[in-house]
Amino acid sequence: MSTEQEQALVGGWTAFHPLTPEDKKVFEEAMHGFVGVVYTPLEVSTQVVNGVNYRYKCSASMPPSEVIWQAIVEIYQPIDGKPHVVGITRI
């Protein structure tokens, strides 16, 4: 199956890939106002459903500490409405 076919497969997750400007916009909108841990998206995987599910692979830190870990931030973008965080998992 080609990459284009995988991306068009409804319900299937894409492979993790670099963020597009739209992916960055969804992340920033969903994380607006989030305080405490700073999440920096590195890659994203998407799933087309009734809207779009996003899995952002992120580096995470809690300033001023220099400790950095990895996390998956899951965001749902409904067809009509604002994207919102549905889960954060430390990996």
N, CA, C and O atoms as a Tinker XYZ file with bonds, in Angstrom:
   364  protein
     1  N      0.856000   -1.174000    0.000000    73     2
     2  CA     0.000000    0.000000    0.000000    64     1     3
     3  C      0.900000    1.234000    0.000000    63     2     4     5
     4  O      1.857000    1.302000    0.771000    81     3
     5  N      0.605000    2.193000   -0.846000    73     3     6
     6  CA     1.422000    3.402000   -0.928000    64     5     7
     7  C      1.110000    4.335000    0.240000    63     6     8     9
     8  O      0.089000    4.187000    0.910000    81     7
     9  N      1.992000    5.283000    0.471000    73     7    10
    10  CA     1.804000    6.258000    1.550000    64     9    11
    11  C      0.513000    7.042000    1.346000    63    10    12    13
    12  O     -0.212000    7.312000    2.304000    81    11
    13  N      0.223000    7.409000    0.092000    73    11    14
    14  CA    -1.012000    8.154000   -0.184000    64    13    15
    15  C     -2.233000    7.320000    0.184000    63    14    16    17
    16  O     -3.194000    7.848000    0.744000    81    15
    17  N     -2.209000    6.026000   -0.121000    73    15    18
    18  CA    -3.340000    5.164000    0.217000    64    17    19
    19  C     -3.482000    5.042000    1.724000    63    18    20    21
    20  O     -4.600000    5.048000    2.239000    81    19
    21  N     -2.352000    4.931000    2.449000    73    19    22
    22  CA    -2.408000    4.831000    3.898000    64    21    23
    23  C     -3.019000    6.089000    4.507000    63    22    24    25
    24  O     -3.813000    5.997000    5.444000    81    23
    25  N     -2.658000    7.270000    3.982000    73    23    26
    26  CA    -3.180000    8.512000    4.524000    64    25    27
    27  C     -4.667000    8.654000    4.239000    63    26    28    29
    28  O     -5.381000    9.287000    5.017000    81    27
    29  N     -5.147000    8.083000    3.148000    73    27    30
    30  CA    -6.553000    8.212000    2.785000    64    29    31
    31  C     -7.426000    7.169000    3.468000    63    30    32    33
    32  O     -8.652000    7.266000    3.404000    81    31
    33  N     -6.835000    6.181000    4.116000    73    31    34
    34  CA    -7.571000    5.110000    4.750000    64    33    35
    35  C     -8.303000    5.633000    5.987000    63    34    36    37
    36  O     -7.673000    5.954000    6.994000    81    35
    37  N     -9.621000    5.718000    5.908000    73    35    38
    38  CA   -10.416000    6.220000    7.030000    64    37    39
    39  C    -10.293000    5.240000    8.186000    63    38    40    41
    40  O    -10.458000    4.032000    8.015000    81    39
    41  N     -9.999000    5.778000    9.372000    73    39    42
    42  CA    -9.866000    4.954000   10.564000    64    41    43
    43  C     -8.461000    4.454000   10.808000    63    42    44    45
    44  O     -8.162000    3.989000   11.908000    81    43
    45  N     -7.577000    4.534000    9.805000    73    43    46
    46  CA    -6.206000    4.079000    9.972000    64    45    47
    47  C     -5.293000    5.226000   10.366000    63    46    48    49
    48  O     -5.500000    6.366000    9.951000    81    47
    49  N     -4.281000    4.920000   11.170000    73    47    50
    50  CA    -3.302000    5.925000   11.580000    64    49    51
    51  C     -2.203000    6.029000   10.541000    63    50    52    53
    52  O     -1.754000    5.015000   10.007000    81    51
    53  N     -1.768000    7.239000   10.251000    73    51    54
    54  CA    -0.609000    7.440000    9.381000    64    53    55
    55  C      0.645000    7.141000   10.189000    63    54    56    57
    56  O      0.593000    7.072000   11.417000    81    55
    57  N      1.762000    6.967000    9.510000    73    55    58
    58  CA     3.049000    6.869000   10.195000    64    57    59
    59  C      3.379000    8.247000   10.762000    63    58    60    61
    60  O      2.889000    9.261000   10.264000    81    59
    61  N      4.210000    8.282000   11.802000    73    59    62
    62  CA     4.638000    9.579000   12.327000    64    61    63
    63  C      5.433000   10.302000   11.247000    63    62    64    65
    64  O      6.243000    9.690000   10.552000    81    63
    65  N      5.202000   11.599000   11.109000    73    63    66
    66  CA     5.851000   12.408000   10.089000    64    65    67
    67  C      6.036000   13.833000   10.603000    63    66    68    69
    68  O      5.421000   14.211000   11.600000    81    67
    69  N      6.883000   14.637000    9.931000    73    67    70
    70  CA     7.065000   16.039000   10.354000    64    69    71
    71  C      5.741000   16.807000   10.326000    63    70    72    73
    72  O      4.850000   16.506000    9.532000    81    71
    73  N      5.634000   17.786000   11.193000    73    71    74
    74  CA     4.411000   18.579000   11.280000    64    73    75
    75  C      4.264000   19.522000   10.096000    63    74    76    77
    76  O      5.235000   20.119000    9.631000    81    75
    77  N      3.038000   19.644000    9.620000    73    75    78
    78  CA     2.686000   20.643000    8.609000    64    77    79
    79  C      2.267000   21.907000    9.360000    63    78    80    81
    80  O      2.048000   21.858000   10.571000    81    79
    81  N      2.153000   23.029000    8.664000    73    79    82
    82  CA     1.641000   24.236000    9.341000    64    81    83
    83  C      0.266000   24.008000    9.979000    63    82    84    85
    84  O     -0.009000   24.548000   11.050000    81    83
    85  N     -0.598000   23.218000    9.336000    73    83    86
    86  CA    -1.929000   22.935000    9.893000    64    85    87
    87  C     -1.806000   22.110000   11.176000    63    86    88    89
    88  O     -2.519000   22.368000   12.146000    81    87
    89  N     -0.901000   21.111000   11.190000    73    87    90
    90  CA    -0.684000   20.302000   12.391000    64    89    91
    91  C     -0.231000   21.184000   13.551000    63    90    92    93
    92  O     -0.698000   21.015000   14.677000    81    91
    93  N      0.673000   22.119000   13.283000    73    91    94
    94  CA     1.173000   23.031000   14.313000    64    93    95
    95  C      0.047000   23.906000   14.846000    63    94    96    97
    96  O     -0.041000   24.147000   16.050000    81    95
    97  N     -0.814000   24.382000   13.946000    73    95    98
    98  CA    -1.933000   25.240000   14.342000    64    97    99
    99  C     -2.893000   24.492000   15.275000    63    98   100   101
   100  O     -3.333000   25.038000   16.286000    81    99
   101  N     -3.215000   23.244000   14.930000    73    99   102
   102  CA    -4.116000   22.433000   15.764000    64   101   103
   103  C     -3.494000   22.232000   17.150000    63   102   104   105
   104  O     -4.176000   22.382000   18.164000    81   103
   105  N     -2.203000   21.893000   17.193000    73   103   106
   106  CA    -1.516000   21.679000   18.470000    64   105   107
   107  C     -1.557000   22.940000   19.326000    63   106   108   109
   108  O     -1.923000   22.887000   20.500000    81   107
   109  N     -1.183000   24.067000   18.741000    73   107   110
   110  CA    -1.144000   25.327000   19.491000    64   109   111
   111  C     -2.524000   25.732000   19.999000    63   110   112   113
   112  O     -2.658000   26.220000   21.121000    81   111
   113  N     -3.546000   25.530000   19.174000    73   111   114
   114  CA    -4.904000   25.895000   19.595000    64   113   115
   115  C     -5.380000   25.008000   20.747000    63   114   116   117
   116  O     -5.983000   25.498000   21.702000    81   115
   117  N     -5.109000   23.709000   20.655000    73   115   118
   118  CA    -5.555000   22.791000   21.708000    64   117   119
   119  C     -4.783000   23.001000   23.012000    63   118   120   121
   120  O     -5.342000   22.821000   24.094000    81   119
   121  N     -3.516000   23.377000   22.923000    73   119   122
   122  CA    -2.674000   23.533000   24.114000    64   121   123
   123  C     -2.718000   24.948000   24.698000    63   122   124   125
   124  O     -2.104000   25.204000   25.734000    81   123
   125  N     -3.425000   25.857000   24.057000    73   123   126
   126  CA    -3.502000   27.244000   24.531000    64   125   127
   127  C     -3.996000   27.277000   25.977000    63   126   128   129
   128  O     -5.040000   26.709000   26.299000    81   127
   129  N     -3.249000   27.934000   26.827000    73   127   130
   130  CA    -3.629000   28.058000   28.228000    64   129   131
   131  C     -3.148000   26.912000   29.099000    63   130   132   133
   132  O     -3.339000   26.950000   30.315000    81   131
   133  N     -2.530000   25.895000   28.513000    73   131   134
   134  CA    -2.014000   24.765000   29.280000    64   133   135
   135  C     -0.784000   25.222000   30.052000    63   134   136   137
   136  O      0.140000   25.774000   29.456000    81   135
   137  N     -0.751000   25.006000   31.351000    73   135   138
   138  CA     0.369000   25.464000   32.168000    64   137   139
   139  C      1.034000   24.284000   32.875000    63   138   140   141
   140  O      0.437000   23.220000   33.044000    81   139
   141  N      2.278000   24.498000   33.281000    73   139   142
   142  CA     3.028000   23.465000   34.003000    64   141   143
   143  C      4.088000   22.863000   33.117000    63   142   144   145
   144  O      5.197000   23.387000   33.020000    81   143
   145  N      3.752000   21.760000   32.469000    73   143   146
   146  CA     4.690000   21.075000   31.583000    64   145   147
   147  C      4.669000   21.752000   30.216000    63   146   148   149
   148  O      3.610000   22.118000   29.706000    81   147
   149  N      5.868000   21.914000   29.627000    73   147   150
   150  CA     5.980000   22.486000   28.283000    64   149   151
   151  C      6.154000   21.330000   27.298000    63   150   152   153
   152  O      7.115000   20.568000   27.392000    81   151
   153  N      5.232000   21.207000   26.367000    73   151   154
   154  CA     5.297000   20.160000   25.338000    64   153   155
   155  C      5.710000   20.781000   24.012000    63   154   156   157
   156  O      5.131000   21.773000   23.570000    81   155
   157  N      6.721000   20.183000   23.382000    73   155   158
   158  CA     7.204000   20.644000   22.085000    64   157   159
   159  C      6.997000   19.516000   21.085000    63   158   160   161
   160  O      7.668000   18.488000   21.178000    81   159
   161  N      6.076000   19.683000   20.120000    73   159   162
   162  CA     5.803000   18.605000   19.170000    64   161   163
   163  C      6.981000   18.371000   18.222000    63   162   164   165
   164  O      7.568000   19.316000   17.695000    81   163
   165  N      7.313000   17.099000   18.016000    73   163   166
   166  CA     8.410000   16.709000   17.134000    64   165   167
   167  C      7.904000   16.038000   15.859000    63   166   168   169
   168  O      8.419000   16.286000   14.768000    81   167
   169  N      6.886000   15.183000   16.011000    73   167   170
   170  CA     6.285000   14.457000   14.893000    64   169   171
   171  C      4.805000   14.273000   15.193000    63   170   172   173
   172  O      4.356000   14.457000   16.325000    81   171
   173  N      4.056000   13.906000   14.154000    73   171   174
   174  CA     2.623000   13.696000   14.343000    64   173   175
   175  C      2.144000   12.508000   13.513000    63   174   176   177
   176  O      2.689000   12.212000   12.449000    81   175
   177  N      1.118000   11.838000   14.022000    73   175   178
   178  CA     0.417000   10.779000   13.319000    64   177   179
   179  C     -1.057000   11.166000   13.365000    63   178   180   181
   180  O     -1.534000   11.659000   14.387000    81   179
   181  N     -1.785000   10.948000   12.266000    73   179   182
   182  CA    -3.192000   11.351000   12.231000    64   181   183
   183  C     -4.096000   10.180000   11.870000    63   182   184   185
   184  O     -3.671000    9.198000   11.261000    81   183
   185  N     -5.350000   10.320000   12.264000    73   183   186
   186  CA    -6.377000    9.321000   11.980000    64   185   187
   187  C     -7.649000   10.070000   11.610000    63   186   188   189
   188  O     -8.144000   10.884000   12.390000    81   187
   189  N     -8.172000    9.800000   10.434000    73   187   190
   190  CA    -9.405000   10.439000    9.991000    64   189   191
   191  C    -10.579000    9.642000   10.542000    63   190   192   193
   192  O    -10.719000    8.448000   10.276000    81   191
   193  N    -11.416000   10.324000   11.312000    73   191   194
   194  CA   -12.640000    9.739000   11.870000    64   193   195
   195  C    -13.733000   10.769000   11.602000    63   194   196   197
   196  O    -13.713000   11.408000   10.550000    81   195
   197  N    -14.668000   10.951000   12.497000    73   195   198
   198  CA   -15.640000   12.030000   12.372000    64   197   199
   199  C    -14.944000   13.288000   12.885000    63   198   200   201
   200  O    -15.273000   13.806000   13.952000    81   199
   201  N    -13.980000   13.766000   12.109000    73   199   202
   202  CA   -13.024000   14.788000   12.507000    64   201   203
   203  C    -11.650000   14.166000   12.315000    63   202   204   205
   204  O    -11.485000   13.279000   11.477000    81   203
   205  N    -10.666000   14.618000   13.076000    73   203   206
   206  CA    -9.316000   14.058000   12.965000    64   205   207
   207  C     -8.727000   13.870000   14.361000    63   206   208   209
   208  O     -8.770000   14.775000   15.194000    81   207
   209  N     -8.175000   12.678000   14.602000    73   207   210
   210  CA    -7.400000   12.422000   15.813000    64   209   211
   211  C     -5.935000   12.676000   15.484000    63   210   212   213
   212  O     -5.462000   12.321000   14.405000    81   211
   213  N     -5.228000   13.287000   16.414000    73   211   214
   214  CA    -3.800000   13.555000   16.267000    64   213   215
   215  C     -3.062000   12.914000   17.419000    63   214   216   217
   216  O     -3.523000   12.958000   18.559000    81   215
   217  N     -1.911000   12.314000   17.130000    73   215   218
   218  CA    -0.973000   11.847000   18.153000    64   217   219
   219  C      0.331000   12.591000   17.901000    63   218   220   221
   220  O      1.023000   12.335000   16.915000    81   219
   221  N      0.657000   13.504000   18.789000    73   219   222
   222  CA     1.885000   14.283000   18.667000    64   221   223
   223  C      2.961000   13.661000   19.544000    63   222   224   225
   224  O      2.779000   13.543000   20.755000    81   223
   225  N      4.079000   13.263000   18.946000    73   223   226
   226  CA     5.226000   12.805000   19.717000    64   225   227
   227  C      5.973000   14.066000   20.121000    63   226   228   229
   228  O      6.411000   14.837000   19.266000    81   227
   229  N      6.119000   14.276000   21.433000    73   227   230
   230  CA     6.664000   15.535000   21.947000    64   229   231
   231  C      7.831000   15.306000   22.896000    63   230   232   233
   232  O      7.968000   14.248000   23.510000    81   231
   233  N      8.670000   16.337000   22.993000    73   231   234
   234  CA     9.592000   16.398000   24.118000    64   233   235
   235  C      8.852000   17.219000   25.171000    63   234   236   237
   236  O      8.083000   18.123000   24.847000    81   235
   237  N      9.097000   16.888000   26.428000    73   235   238
   238  CA     8.377000   17.555000   27.513000    64   237   239
   239  C      9.358000   17.944000   28.609000    63   238   240   241
   240  O     10.323000   17.229000   28.879000    81   239
   241  N      9.102000   19.076000   29.231000    73   239   242
   242  CA     9.923000   19.530000   30.347000    64   241   243
   243  C      9.085000   20.412000   31.261000    63   242   244   245
   244  O      8.025000   20.911000   30.884000    81   243
   245  N      9.599000   20.585000   32.474000    73   243   246
   246  CA     8.921000   21.433000   33.434000    64   245   247
   247  C      9.935000   22.469000   33.934000    63   246   248   249
   248  O     10.609000   22.255000   34.942000    81   247
   249  N     10.035000   23.603000   33.209000    73   247   250
   250  CA    11.012000   24.617000   33.598000    64   249   251
   251  C     10.801000   25.050000   35.041000    63   250   252   253
   252  O      9.658000   25.111000   35.494000    81   251
   253  N     11.859000   25.351000   35.774000    73   251   254
   254  CA    13.234000   25.561000   35.326000    64   253   255
   255  C     14.075000   24.288000   35.297000    63   254   256   257
   256  O     15.267000   24.361000   34.997000    81   255
   257  N     13.498000   23.127000   35.598000    73   255   258
   258  CA    14.253000   21.875000   35.568000    64   257   259
   259  C     14.777000   21.595000   34.164000    63   258   260   261
   260  O     14.130000   21.939000   33.175000    81   259
   261  N     15.928000   20.982000   34.081000    73   259   262
   262  CA    16.504000   20.644000   32.774000    64   261   263
   263  C     16.169000   19.215000   32.359000    63   262   264   265
   264  O     16.644000   18.747000   31.325000    81   263
   265  N     15.361000   18.520000   33.149000    73   263   266
   266  CA    14.962000   17.151000   32.828000    64   265   267
   267  C     13.992000   17.180000   31.639000    63   266   268   269
   268  O     13.027000   17.944000   31.632000    81   267
   269  N     14.264000   16.340000   30.640000    73   267   270
   270  CA    13.400000   16.264000   29.449000    64   269   271
   271  C     12.977000   14.814000   29.261000    63   270   272   273
   272  O     13.792000   13.902000   29.399000    81   271
   273  N     11.712000   14.604000   28.948000    73   271   274
   274  CA    11.197000   13.269000   28.660000    64   273   275
   275  C     10.353000   13.329000   27.404000    63   274   276   277
   276  O     10.105000   14.408000   26.864000    81   275
   277  N      9.914000   12.177000   26.940000    73   275   278
   278  CA     9.074000   12.082000   25.748000    64   277   279
   279  C      7.636000   11.808000   26.173000    63   278   280   281
   280  O      7.390000   11.158000   27.189000    81   279
   281  N      6.699000   12.307000   25.387000    73   279   282
   282  CA     5.281000   12.089000   25.669000    64   281   283
   283  C      4.497000   12.080000   24.361000    63   282   284   285
   284  O      4.918000   12.660000   23.360000    81   283
   285  N      3.364000   11.417000   24.394000    73   283   286
   286  CA     2.403000   11.464000   23.294000    64   285   287
   287  C      1.234000   12.324000   23.762000    63   286   288   289
   288  O      0.600000   12.024000   24.773000    81   287
   289  N      0.956000   13.391000   23.023000    73   287   290
   290  CA    -0.189000   14.255000   23.311000    64   289   291
   291  C     -1.254000   13.928000   22.266000    63   290   292   293
   292  O     -1.034000   14.097000   21.067000    81   291
   293  N     -2.410000   13.456000   22.735000    73   291   294
   294  CA    -3.511000   13.098000   21.836000    64   293   295
   295  C     -4.517000   14.241000   21.798000    63   294   296   297
   296  O     -4.969000   14.728000   22.835000    81   295
   297  N     -4.855000   14.655000   20.590000    73   295   298
   298  CA    -5.768000   15.778000   20.385000    64   297   299
   299  C     -6.848000   15.357000   19.384000    63   298   300   301
   300  O     -6.568000   14.675000   18.398000    81   299
   301  N     -8.071000   15.771000   19.654000    73   299   302
   302  CA    -9.176000   15.518000   18.721000    64   301   303
   303  C     -9.626000   16.842000   18.121000    63   302   304   305
   304  O     -9.897000   17.801000   18.844000    81   303
   305  N     -9.705000   16.888000   16.798000    73   303   306
   306  CA   -10.203000   18.059000   16.065000    64   305   307
   307  C    -11.547000   17.677000   15.450000    63   306   308   309
   308  O    -11.582000   16.987000   14.431000    81   307
   309  N    -12.666000   18.120000   16.061000    73   307   310
   310  CA   -13.966000   17.808000   15.472000    64   309   311
   311  C    -14.146000   18.531000   14.139000    63   310   312   313
   312  O    -13.440000   19.498000   13.852000    81   311
   313  N    -15.088000   18.061000   13.333000    73   311   314
   314  CA   -15.359000   18.705000   12.049000    64   313   315
   315  C    -15.731000   20.163000   12.275000    63   314   316   317
   316  O    -15.221000   21.051000   11.592000    81   315
   317  N    -16.616000   20.408000   13.227000    73   315   318
   318  CA   -16.998000   21.775000   13.594000    64   317   319
   319  C    -16.668000   21.971000   15.060000    63   318   320   321
   320  O    -17.258000   21.321000   15.923000    81   319
   321  N    -15.747000   22.844000   15.347000    73   319   322
   322  CA   -15.408000   23.100000   16.745000    64   321   323
   323  C    -13.916000   23.195000   16.952000    63   322   324   325
   324  O    -13.118000   23.050000   16.027000    81   323
   325  N    -13.570000   23.442000   18.195000    73   323   326
   326  CA   -12.183000   23.674000   18.580000    64   325   327
   327  C    -11.492000   22.355000   18.935000    63   326   328   329
   328  O    -12.097000   21.494000   19.573000    81   327
   329  N    -10.220000   22.189000   18.523000    73   327   330
   330  CA    -9.490000   20.981000   18.921000    64   329   331
   331  C     -9.242000   20.989000   20.427000    63   330   332   333
   332  O     -9.095000   22.046000   21.040000    81   331
   333  N     -9.199000   19.781000   21.016000    73   331   334
   334  CA    -8.961000   19.696000   22.455000    64   333   335
   335  C     -8.132000   18.449000   22.789000    63   334   336   337
   336  O     -8.166000   17.447000   22.075000    81   335
   337  N     -7.397000   18.544000   23.883000    73   335   338
   338  CA    -6.551000   17.448000   24.341000    64   337   339
   339  C     -7.448000   16.355000   24.932000    63   338   340   341
   340  O     -8.330000   16.636000   25.744000    81   339
   341  N     -7.208000   15.096000   24.512000    73   339   342
   342  CA    -7.958000   13.984000   25.062000    64   341   343
   343  C     -7.089000   13.071000   25.920000    63   342   344   345
   344  O     -7.605000   12.227000   26.652000    81   343
   345  N     -5.773000   13.240000   25.830000    73   343   346
   346  CA    -4.889000   12.429000   26.663000    64   345   347
   347  C     -3.432000   12.798000   26.470000    63   346   348   349
   348  O     -3.022000   13.261000   25.406000    81   347
   349  N     -2.651000   12.579000   27.532000    73   347   350
   350  CA    -1.206000   12.777000   27.480000    64   349   351
   351  C     -0.579000   11.568000   28.164000    63   350   352   353
   352  O     -0.907000   11.244000   29.305000    81   351
   353  N      0.333000   10.905000   27.444000    73   351   354
   354  CA     0.976000    9.700000   27.964000    64   353   355
   355  C      2.484000    9.873000   27.921000    63   354   356   357
   356  O      3.052000   10.155000   26.866000    81   355
   357  N      3.126000    9.705000   29.056000    73   355   358
   358  CA     4.598000    9.754000   29.095000    64   357   359
   359  C      5.137000    8.460000   28.507000    63   358   360   361
   360  O      4.652000    7.376000   28.832000    81   359
   361  N      6.128000    8.571000   27.649000    73   359   362
   362  CA     6.711000    7.365000   27.043000    64   361   363
   363  C      8.196000    7.264000   27.365000    63   362   364
   364  O      8.857000    6.316000   26.940000    81   363
